Amino acid sequence: NIAIEQGNDPVPSLRAAVAGIAPPAEAIGRLALRLPRGDEACAAARRYLEAAPRGYDAEAVREVADRCR
């Protein structure tokens, strides 16, 4: 959120958050939503939906996952 507010690309910060031990589902979901289509976005979408199937970003992340099939 800070990167976005400062007009910066949030993807590097999200990748760092997701690479940690027990990353928050919110970081995984937001990364999935900001990545271009591809394997990394699909993997992040699957991880988010496993961790938070009814989470705040679930509907939007589900759309990312649906494009992966």
Secondary structure, 3 states (H helix, E strand, C coil): CHHHHCCCCCHHHHHHHHCCCCCCHHHHHHHHHHCCCCHHHHHHHHHHHHHCCCCCCHHHHHHHHHHCC
